[in-house]
């Protein structure tokens, strides 16, 4: 009798865990990039613990700035795909988790984490 009760409790708990909605998915860590402001100053941009699975237009290098960002560094625990245009369009390049980075030759305006 106890075995049946225990088995029922374990199965019930497993069902609850699989049915419960998970927390919002986010990459842990920081994504960094460098850009030139509209005024001509060099600046650093960063995203802390960015959301995964959705396109992020990088602050400071959108349509208001004719100069794209460059030198991206992925210090998150997720793969980052950077794009040359806003809204994750244009040419893309993948950066590995924790150590992925590129030189100033790679121009970026948006990113998505997976």
Buried (B, 14 or more C-beta within 10 A) or exposed (E): EEEEEEEEEEEEEEEEEEEEEEEEEBBEBBBBBBBBEEEEEEBEBEBEBBBBEEBBBBBBBBEEBEBBBBBBBBBBBBBBBBBBBBEBEBEBBEBEBEEBBBEEEBBBBBBBBE
